[in-house]
Amino acid sequence: LCRSCYIRGQEAAADTIVRRFNFQEGDLPDLNGSPKQVSWAEIIRLNKLAEIDALVSRLRAQSTDLQKRATFNTKIRQAMRGLADVEEAEWWIERRTYGAELILRDAIPLGEEK
């Protein structure tokens, strides 16, 4: 695949993930930074969203306690709201080595501000 085809496929996957978390627009914001930073961060963001989707699906499947599941869903919504609003390429680049859990932990406060 060429780079632009790969990006288009990843963007479609990311849009699906964002909609799965009940966003109305389904579009991720354009990233701010140098062209090189933006290009790199877009790939990082898309890969991290896919990792988060897999983690959330796995954790939801393991949860049987309804109260814990409700709390979990609230935190995930907060984190996804925060992630959907991150516009700085640098934020994603700084977290390129983070696992899905750390990305979510960093994003929860961003979503709580909404």
Secondary structure, DSSP 4 states (H G I P E B T S, - for coil): --HHHHHHHHHHHHHHHHHHTT-SS-PPPPPBS-HHHHHHHHHHHHHHHHHHHHHHHHHHHH---HHHHHHHHHHHHHHHHHHHH--BHHHHHHTTT--HHHHHHHHHHHHHT-
